[in-house]
Amino acid sequence: MEQLELFIETEVNIFPDTEFEYVGPDDEKTRPVCRTYLASDPLTLGEIRSVKSDGFEHGGGINCRHYWKPVDV
């Protein structure tokens, strides 16, 4: 696990209401689940996982070009 991912996972466990925005391109290669995330307002971990159970860890799937960014409050 990369250092940033470890930090975010730790933050989520400490602050479960942390919201994240989905960041990355929206083009012809973008998967439908990624389009759903990109069109959403910031989401909590529970909301992310309600769309796709491993969406926080793996985004849209293998070789996904998107990432979750914590939203500043």
Order of alpha helices (4+ residues) and beta strands (2+ residues): alpha-beta-alpha-alpha-alpha-beta
